[in-house]
Amino acid sequence: MQGASGSRNENFGINDAIASLNSFNFKTSFGKSKTKKWEQTWLPLLAFSDDGSAQVIISFEYGVSVKILSNKWRSPVKEVEWDEFENSFSGFSLLAKKMSPEEIRQRKGHWFFSAFRSSRWLYFQVLLAALISNFLALTTSIFTMTVYDRIIPNSAIESLYALSIGVLFALGCDFIIKMLRARFIDVASKRADLIVSRKLFDRILSFDANERKQSTGALASIVKEFETLREFFTSSTLVVIVDLPFVFFFVYVISLIAGPLGYIPLICVPLVFIAGLIVQPFLARTVREGMSSGYNKQSILVETLSGLESVKSSGAGPLMKSRYQEALSAQSDTSGKAKGLSQFIVNFAASVQQYAQIAIIFYGVFLIKDGEITQGALIAAVILGGRAMAPLGQLANVLSRANNALAAYKSLSKLFQDGKNISLEGHSISRGMLNGEIEFKNVDFQYGEDSEKIVDKMNIKIPCGQKVAIVGKMGSGKSTIAKLLSNS
């Protein structure tokens, strides 16, 4: 149990117990509850006393007695009076239930997307919050239009007070909803982060010699790319993606209150999208090249540090330095190209936004002159046009992060696809008692079917307590024999 939890502390705590039970496909729930709310379906449960000790409750009759599992072999079950138990009960309990086959199948699903399945309700709330927030964003434009078209001409000061109070209340609600939306994203992302991180580290621990096709540095760089993938799903980028569909909602509202002025943002929005799509292939290729250069740089650095004494003694320092500088220069070049492409989209979107605002005002003047719209409608259209174009200004950042996240996802997916399924089932947690004697009889070993035998008909017997040194030149099989000894 302690090995499954990954804990090496002297005290086996609540978090350790939950982690261990989860490893064995149990779903757990820990918290404070009153005994009168206990249900028979909860059994067996772990109840905690005021002194911190834990007791396994196997059955109870409310108000009468409680049956507790004891560690005494002569009387494994102990019955305690209800009042005696309740006086020492702290109120905290731990429930554990075996997962159903469907729950286990979902848990062992895709290494990345299955981690977000448990947060479906939170992401639904994020979408709902985005919908409400974008509806509330209409209040300032409608308030401005009403003031110019109704309040000022009629000097309706009392109506102005009422409208102002309503707008302030709506803006306050909008602020709270945006904070809740950010909180929901943080909670869901943290939950998924813990699950994916555990799977990733389990995958690293499952590596065998046949799978180590890359250097340690390159492998460390690939694992580090998980940070890029995590950033995409935990940062404000996700909020921008959620808000993008509402661009057309604001365009539709402009057409309702200002008629033909709605065509101007309707034309400008696709222009920004088309420019982004044109740049996308070049940006994706640049990101891949930069990631490859980063792998190479990290690989050289890690390999140099891990074999620093060998590098110094062989005089390979200048060579490693030259290779590192070449990789660094290549990464800098690709980074500069990616920044240039991103900056082009940013500047293009900003320019289109400014042109759209000028066009709305210019065309709106003629519409006011012809009596088709009012002054208030023109001002509201300008405000809504800026609101509609705002997410497009962050499109470059979204595209850049999306390309980085996609490249990281592909690298990590290959890491998982190359390996085998990771599961605790069928693997021993404890080896029990060992007598210490080791014996090999005609042992053969090779890393691949086409490779040479590293160990060929080896016979060796090491009695318990004997000290044996394995000596040989580099590549002679010392590490292989050590791994065979530990059955790893």
TIMINU-639471 format. One record per residue (C-alpha): residue in three letters; x, y, z. Coordinates in steps of 0.5 Angstrom, whole numbers, plus 500, padded with zeros to 3 digits. Last residue first. Layout:
<"ALA"; <X; Y; Z>>
...
END
This chain:
<"SER"; <528; 491; 471>>
<"ASN"; <529; 484; 474>>
<"SER"; <534; 486; 480>>
<"LEU"; <539; 482; 478>>
<"LEU"; <538; 483; 470>>
<"LYS"; <539; 490; 471>>
<"ALA"; <545; 489; 474>>
<"ILE"; <547; 484; 469>>
<"THR"; <545; 490; 464>>
<"SER"; <549; 495; 467>>
<"LYS"; <555; 491; 467>>
<"GLY"; <554; 489; 460>>
<"SER"; <561; 490; 456>>
<"GLY"; <559; 497; 454>>
<"MET"; <565; 501; 457>>
<"LYS"; <570; 496; 460>>
<"GLY"; <569; 491; 465>>
<"VAL"; <568; 490; 473>>
<"ILE"; <562; 487; 477>>
<"ALA"; <564; 487; 484>>
<"VAL"; <562; 481; 488>>
<"LYS"; <560; 481; 496>>
<"GLN"; <558; 475; 499>>
<"GLY"; <552; 475; 504>>
<"CYS"; <548; 470; 501>>
<"PRO"; <551; 466; 496>>
<"ILE"; <553; 468; 489>>
<"LYS"; <552; 463; 483>>
<"ILE"; <554; 465; 476>>
<"ASN"; <553; 461; 469>>
<"MET"; <552; 466; 463>>
<"LYS"; <550; 463; 457>>
<"ASP"; <551; 469; 453>>
<"VAL"; <550; 476; 456>>
<"ILE"; <550; 482; 451>>
<"LYS"; <547; 478; 445>>
<"GLU"; <548; 482; 439>>
<"SER"; <542; 485; 436>>
<"ASP"; <537; 483; 431>>
<"GLU"; <532; 481; 436>>
<"GLY"; <533; 486; 440>>
<"TYR"; <536; 488; 447>>
<"GLN"; <539; 481; 448>>
<"PHE"; <540; 476; 454>>
<"ASP"; <542; 469; 455>>
<"VAL"; <542; 466; 462>>
<"ASN"; <545; 459; 462>>
<"LYS"; <543; 458; 469>>
<"PHE"; <544; 465; 474>>
<"GLU"; <544; 464; 481>>
<"ILE"; <543; 469; 487>>
<"GLU"; <542; 468; 494>>
<"GLY"; <539; 473; 498>>
<"ASN"; <534; 470; 502>>
<"LEU"; <529; 474; 500>>
<"MET"; <522; 475; 504>>
<"GLY"; <516; 479; 501>>
<"ARG"; <517; 481; 494>>
<"SER"; <512; 487; 495>>
<"ILE"; <508; 491; 490>>
<"SER"; <508; 485; 485>>
<"HIS"; <506; 487; 478>>
<"GLY"; <500; 484; 475>>
<"GLU"; <495; 490; 475>>
<"LEU"; <499; 496; 477>>
<"SER"; <498; 499; 470>>
<"ILE"; <502; 502; 465>>
<"ASN"; <500; 500; 458>>
<"LYS"; <506; 499; 453>>
<"GLY"; <511; 504; 450>>
<"ASP"; <512; 508; 443>>
<"GLN"; <505; 511; 444>>
<"PHE"; <506; 514; 450>>
<"LEU"; <512; 518; 448>>
<"LYS"; <509; 519; 441>>
<"SER"; <503; 522; 444>>
<"LEU"; <508; 527; 448>>
<"SER"; <512; 529; 442>>
<"LYS"; <505; 530; 438>>
<"TYR"; <502; 534; 444>>
<"ALA"; <508; 539; 445>>
<"ALA"; <507; 540; 437>>
<"LEU"; <500; 542; 438>>
<"ALA"; <501; 546; 445>>
<"ASN"; <507; 550; 441>>
<"ASN"; <502; 551; 435>>
<"ALA"; <496; 553; 440>>
<"ARG"; <501; 558; 443>>
<"SER"; <503; 562; 437>>
<"LEU"; <496; 561; 434>>
<"VAL"; <493; 564; 441>>
<"ASN"; <498; 570; 441>>
<"ALA"; <496; 572; 434>>
<"LEU"; <489; 572; 435>>
<"GLN"; <489; 576; 441>>
<"GLY"; <487; 582; 437>>
<"LEU"; <482; 578; 434>>
<"PRO"; <479; 578; 441>>
<"ALA"; <478; 585; 441>>
<"MET"; <474; 586; 434>>
<"ALA"; <467; 584; 437>>
<"ARG"; <468; 589; 443>>
<"GLY"; <471; 595; 438>>
<"GLY"; <465; 594; 434>>
<"LEU"; <460; 594; 440>>
<"ILE"; <463; 601; 442>>
<"VAL"; <462; 603; 435>>
<"ALA"; <455; 601; 434>>
<"ALA"; <453; 604; 441>>
<"ILE"; <456; 610; 438>>
<"LEU"; <452; 610; 432>>
<"ALA"; <446; 607; 435>>
<"GLY"; <446; 613; 440>>
<"GLN"; <447; 618; 434>>
<"THR"; <440; 615; 431>>
<"ILE"; <440; 611; 425>>
<"GLU"; <436; 611; 418>>
<"GLY"; <435; 618; 418>>
<"ASP"; <439; 620; 412>>
<"LYS"; <443; 624; 415>>
<"ILE"; <444; 619; 421>>
<"LEU"; <446; 614; 415>>
<"PHE"; <451; 619; 412>>
<"VAL"; <454; 620; 419>>
<"GLY"; <454; 612; 420>>
<"TYR"; <459; 611; 414>>
<"PHE"; <464; 615; 416>>
<"ILE"; <464; 613; 424>>
<"ILE"; <463; 605; 422>>
<"ALA"; <469; 606; 417>>
<"ILE"; <473; 609; 422>>
<"GLN"; <472; 604; 427>>
<"ALA"; <473; 598; 422>>
<"TYR"; <480; 602; 420>>
<"GLN"; <482; 601; 427>>
<"GLN"; <480; 594; 428>>
<"VAL"; <484; 592; 421>>
<"SER"; <490; 596; 424>>
<"ALA"; <490; 592; 430>>
<"ALA"; <489; 585; 427>>
<"PHE"; <494; 587; 422>>
<"ASN"; <499; 589; 427>>
<"VAL"; <498; 583; 432>>
<"ILE"; <498; 578; 426>>
<"PHE"; <505; 581; 423>>
<"GLN"; <507; 580; 431>>
<"SER"; <506; 573; 431>>
<"LEU"; <510; 572; 424>>
<"GLY"; <516; 576; 427>>
<"LYS"; <516; 572; 433>>
<"ALA"; <516; 566; 430>>
<"LYS"; <522; 568; 425>>
<"GLY"; <526; 571; 431>>
<"SER"; <525; 564; 435>>
<"THR"; <527; 560; 429>>
<"ASP"; <533; 564; 429>>
<"SER"; <534; 564; 436>>
<"GLN"; <534; 556; 436>>
<"ALA"; <539; 556; 431>>
<"SER"; <544; 560; 434>>
<"LEU"; <543; 556; 441>>
<"ALA"; <544; 549; 437>>
<"GLU"; <550; 552; 434>>
<"GLN"; <553; 555; 441>>
<"TYR"; <551; 548; 444>>
<"ARG"; <555; 544; 438>>
<"SER"; <561; 549; 439>>
<"LYS"; <561; 548; 447>>
<"MET"; <561; 541; 446>>
<"LEU"; <567; 541; 441>>
<"PRO"; <571; 546; 446>>
<"GLY"; <570; 542; 452>>
<"ALA"; <572; 535; 448>>
<"GLY"; <579; 535; 452>>
<"SER"; <578; 528; 453>>
<"SER"; <579; 529; 461>>
<"LYS"; <574; 535; 461>>
<"VAL"; <569; 531; 457>>
<"SER"; <569; 525; 461>>
<"GLU"; <569; 529; 468>>
<"LEU"; <563; 533; 465>>
<"GLY"; <559; 527; 463>>
<"SER"; <552; 528; 466>>
<"LEU"; <553; 536; 465>>
<"THR"; <555; 535; 458>>
<"GLU"; <550; 530; 456>>
<"VAL"; <545; 535; 460>>
<"LEU"; <547; 541; 456>>
<"ILE"; <548; 537; 449>>
<"SER"; <541; 534; 450>>
<"GLN"; <538; 541; 452>>
<"LYS"; <541; 544; 446>>
<"ASN"; <538; 539; 441>>
<"TYR"; <531; 539; 444>>
<"GLY"; <531; 546; 443>>
<"SER"; <533; 546; 436>>
<"SER"; <527; 541; 435>>
<"MET"; <523; 545; 438>>
<"GLY"; <525; 551; 434>>
<"GLU"; <524; 547; 428>>
<"ARG"; <517; 545; 430>>
<"VAL"; <515; 552; 432>>
<"THR"; <517; 555; 425>>
<"ARG"; <513; 550; 421>>
<"ALA"; <507; 551; 425>>
<"LEU"; <508; 559; 424>>
<"PHE"; <509; 558; 416>>
<"PRO"; <503; 554; 416>>
<"GLN"; <499; 559; 420>>
<"VAL"; <501; 565; 416>>
<"ILE"; <495; 564; 411>>
<"LEU"; <490; 562; 416>>
<"GLY"; <491; 568; 421>>
<"ALA"; <491; 573; 415>>
<"ILE"; <484; 569; 413>>
<"PHE"; <482; 570; 420>>
<"VAL"; <483; 577; 420>>
<"LEU"; <480; 578; 414>>
<"PRO"; <474; 574; 416>>
<"VAL"; <473; 579; 422>>
<"CYS"; <473; 585; 417>>
<"ILE"; <467; 584; 413>>
<"LEU"; <462; 582; 418>>
<"PRO"; <465; 588; 422>>
<"ILE"; <463; 593; 416>>
<"TYR"; <457; 589; 415>>
<"GLY"; <454; 591; 421>>
<"LEU"; <453; 598; 419>>
<"PRO"; <448; 597; 415>>
<"GLY"; <443; 596; 420>>
<"ALA"; <445; 600; 427>>
<"ILE"; <441; 597; 432>>
<"LEU"; <440; 590; 429>>
<"SER"; <446; 590; 425>>
<"ILE"; <450; 591; 431>>
<"VAL"; <447; 586; 435>>
<"TYR"; <449; 581; 429>>
<"VAL"; <456; 583; 429>>
<"PHE"; <456; 582; 437>>
<"PHE"; <454; 575; 436>>
<"PHE"; <459; 574; 431>>
<"VAL"; <465; 575; 435>>
<"PHE"; <461; 571; 440>>
<"PRO"; <465; 565; 437>>
<"LEU"; <472; 568; 439>>
<"ASP"; <470; 568; 447>>
<"VAL"; <472; 561; 449>>
<"ILE"; <478; 561; 445>>
<"VAL"; <480; 568; 449>>
<"VAL"; <478; 564; 455>>
<"LEU"; <483; 558; 453>>
<"THR"; <489; 563; 452>>
<"SER"; <488; 566; 459>>
<"SER"; <492; 561; 461>>
<"THR"; <491; 554; 464>>
<"PHE"; <490; 550; 458>>
<"PHE"; <495; 553; 454>>
<"GLU"; <500; 553; 460>>
<"ARG"; <499; 545; 461>>
<"LEU"; <501; 544; 453>>
<"THR"; <507; 548; 454>>
<"GLU"; <509; 545; 461>>
<"PHE"; <508; 538; 458>>
<"GLU"; <514; 540; 453>>
<"LYS"; <519; 539; 459>>
<"VAL"; <518; 531; 458>>
<"ILE"; <520; 532; 451>>
<"SER"; <526; 536; 453>>
<"ALA"; <528; 531; 458>>
<"LEU"; <528; 526; 453>>
<"ALA"; <533; 530; 449>>
<"GLY"; <537; 531; 455>>
<"THR"; <537; 523; 456>>
<"SER"; <539; 521; 449>>
<"GLN"; <534; 518; 445>>
<"LYS"; <533; 511; 443>>
<"ARG"; <531; 509; 450>>
<"GLU"; <525; 504; 448>>
<"ASN"; <529; 498; 448>>
<"ALA"; <533; 499; 455>>
<"ASP"; <526; 499; 459>>
<"PHE"; <522; 505; 460>>
<"SER"; <516; 504; 465>>
<"LEU"; <519; 510; 470>>
<"ILE"; <518; 515; 465>>
<"ARG"; <511; 512; 463>>
<"ASP"; <509; 513; 470>>
<"PHE"; <512; 520; 470>>
<"LEU"; <507; 522; 465>>
<"LYS"; <501; 518; 468>>
<"ARG"; <502; 522; 474>>
<"SER"; <503; 529; 471>>
<"VAL"; <497; 527; 467>>
<"ILE"; <493; 526; 473>>
<"LEU"; <495; 532; 477>>
<"ASP"; <495; 537; 471>>
<"ALA"; <488; 535; 470>>
<"ARG"; <486; 537; 477>>
<"LYS"; <490; 543; 476>>
<"SER"; <486; 545; 470>>
<"ALA"; <479; 544; 472>>
<"VAL"; <481; 548; 478>>
<"ASP"; <484; 554; 474>>
<"ILE"; <479; 554; 469>>
<"PHE"; <473; 554; 474>>
<"ARG"; <477; 560; 478>>
<"ALA"; <478; 564; 471>>
<"ARG"; <470; 563; 470>>
<"LEU"; <469; 565; 477>>
<"MET"; <473; 571; 476>>
<"LYS"; <469; 573; 470>>
<"ILE"; <462; 572; 473>>
<"ILE"; <464; 576; 479>>
<"PHE"; <466; 582; 474>>
<"ASP"; <460; 581; 470>>
<"CYS"; <455; 581; 476>>
<"GLY"; <459; 588; 478>>
<"LEU"; <458; 591; 471>>
<"ALA"; <450; 589; 471>>
<"PHE"; <449; 592; 478>>
<"LEU"; <453; 598; 475>>
<"VAL"; <448; 598; 469>>
<"GLY"; <442; 598; 473>>
<"ILE"; <444; 603; 477>>
<"SER"; <446; 608; 471>>
<"LEU"; <439; 606; 468>>
<"ALA"; <435; 608; 474>>
<"TYR"; <439; 615; 475>>
<"LEU"; <438; 616; 468>>
<"SER"; <431; 615; 468>>
<"GLU"; <430; 620; 474>>
<"ILE"; <434; 625; 469>>
<"ALA"; <429; 624; 464>>
<"SER"; <432; 631; 460>>
<"ASN"; <427; 629; 454>>
<"PRO"; <433; 630; 449>>
<"ILE"; <438; 627; 453>>
<"ILE"; <435; 621; 456>>
<"ARG"; <432; 618; 450>>
<"ASP"; <437; 618; 444>>
<"TYR"; <443; 619; 447>>
<"VAL"; <442; 616; 454>>
<"THR"; <439; 610; 451>>
<"MET"; <445; 609; 446>>
<"THR"; <450; 609; 451>>
<"PHE"; <446; 604; 456>>
<"ILE"; <445; 600; 450>>
<"SER"; <453; 600; 449>>
<"THR"; <454; 599; 456>>
<"THR"; <449; 593; 457>>
<"LEU"; <452; 589; 451>>
<"ALA"; <457; 586; 455>>
<"LEU"; <452; 583; 460>>
<"PHE"; <451; 578; 454>>
<"ASN"; <458; 577; 453>>
<"SER"; <459; 575; 461>>
<"ILE"; <452; 570; 461>>
<"LEU"; <455; 566; 455>>
<"ALA"; <462; 566; 458>>
<"ALA"; <459; 564; 464>>
<"LEU"; <455; 558; 461>>
<"LEU"; <462; 556; 457>>
<"VAL"; <466; 556; 464>>
<"GLN"; <460; 552; 467>>
<"PHE"; <460; 547; 462>>
<"TYR"; <468; 546; 463>>
<"LEU"; <466; 545; 470>>
<"TRP"; <461; 540; 469>>
<"ARG"; <466; 536; 464>>
<"SER"; <472; 536; 469>>
<"SER"; <472; 528; 470>>
<"ARG"; <473; 528; 463>>
<"PHE"; <479; 533; 463>>
<"ALA"; <484; 527; 465>>
<"SER"; <481; 523; 459>>
<"PHE"; <484; 528; 454>>
<"PHE"; <491; 527; 456>>
<"TRP"; <493; 519; 456>>
<"HIS"; <487; 517; 452>>
<"GLY"; <483; 512; 456>>
<"LYS"; <485; 508; 463>>
<"ARG"; <480; 512; 467>>
<"GLN"; <475; 511; 462>>
<"ARG"; <476; 504; 462>>
<"ILE"; <476; 504; 470>>
<"GLU"; <470; 507; 470>>
<"GLU"; <466; 503; 465>>
<"PRO"; <469; 497; 469>>
<"SER"; <466; 500; 476>>
<"MET"; <471; 503; 481>>
<"LYS"; <471; 499; 487>>
<"LYS"; <469; 504; 493>>
<"ALA"; <473; 508; 498>>
<"LEU"; <470; 512; 504>>
<"LEU"; <474; 516; 509>>
<"SER"; <471; 519; 515>>
<"PHE"; <472; 525; 519>>
<"GLY"; <467; 527; 525>>
<"SER"; <472; 526; 530>>
<"PHE"; <469; 520; 534>>
<"SER"; <471; 519; 541>>
<"ASN"; <464; 520; 544>>
<"GLU"; <461; 517; 538>>
<"PHE"; <464; 510; 539>>
<"GLU"; <462; 510; 547>>
<"ASP"; <455; 512; 545>>
<"TRP"; <454; 507; 540>>
<"GLU"; <457; 501; 544>>
<"VAL"; <463; 498; 541>>
<"GLU"; <463; 491; 538>>
<"LYS"; <470; 488; 536>>
<"VAL"; <471; 484; 530>>
<"PRO"; <478; 480; 529>>
<"SER"; <478; 477; 536>>
<"ARG"; <483; 472; 537>>
<"TRP"; <487; 475; 531>>
<"LYS"; <487; 482; 534>>
<"ASN"; <488; 487; 529>>
<"SER"; <481; 489; 530>>
<"LEU"; <475; 491; 525>>
<"ILE"; <470; 495; 528>>
<"LYS"; <463; 493; 529>>
<"VAL"; <458; 499; 532>>
<"SER"; <453; 499; 537>>
<"VAL"; <446; 501; 539>>
<"GLY"; <444; 508; 537>>
<"TYR"; <445; 507; 529>>
<"GLU"; <446; 500; 528>>
<"PHE"; <453; 499; 525>>
<"SER"; <457; 495; 521>>
<"ILE"; <464; 494; 518>>
<"ILE"; <467; 500; 521>>
<"VAL"; <475; 500; 520>>
<"GLN"; <478; 505; 526>>
<"ALA"; <483; 510; 525>>
<"SER"; <487; 514; 530>>
<"GLY"; <488; 521; 530>>
<"ASP"; <486; 522; 538>>
<"ASP"; <479; 525; 536>>
<"SER"; <478; 518; 533>>
<"PHE"; <478; 517; 525>>
<"ALA"; <473; 513; 522>>
<"LEU"; <475; 508; 516>>
<"LEU"; <469; 506; 512>>
<"PRO"; <466; 499; 510>>
<"LEU"; <461; 500; 509>>
<"TRP"; <458; 506; 505>>
<"THR"; <452; 502; 503>>
<"GLN"; <449; 502; 510>>
<"GLU"; <448; 509; 510>>
<"TRP"; <451; 514; 515>>
<"LYS"; <447; 521; 516>>
<"LYS"; <446; 520; 523>>
<"THR"; <453; 519; 524>>
<"LYS"; <455; 526; 522>>
<"SER"; <460; 528; 516>>
<"LYS"; <467; 531; 515>>
<"GLY"; <471; 529; 509>>
<"PHE"; <474; 524; 505>>
<"SER"; <471; 521; 499>>
<"THR"; <475; 515; 495>>
<"LYS"; <474; 512; 488>>
<"PHE"; <478; 505; 488>>
<"ASN"; <482; 503; 482>>
<"PHE"; <488; 500; 486>>
<"SER"; <492; 506; 485>>
<"ASN"; <487; 510; 487>>
<"LEU"; <487; 507; 494>>
<"SER"; <494; 508; 494>>
<"ALA"; <493; 516; 493>>
<"ILE"; <488; 516; 498>>
<"ALA"; <492; 513; 503>>
<"ASP"; <498; 517; 502>>
<"ASN"; <493; 523; 503>>
<"ILE"; <490; 521; 509>>
<"GLY"; <497; 519; 512>>
<"PHE"; <502; 514; 513>>
<"ASN"; <507; 516; 518>>
<"GLU"; <514; 514; 517>>
<"ASN"; <514; 518; 510>>
<"ARG"; <517; 514; 504>>
<"SER"; <510; 516; 500>>
<"GLY"; <509; 513; 493>>
<"SER"; <502; 511; 494>>
<"ALA"; <503; 504; 491>>
<"GLY"; <509; 503; 495>>
<"GLN"; <506; 505; 502>>
<"MET"; <500; 500; 500>>
END
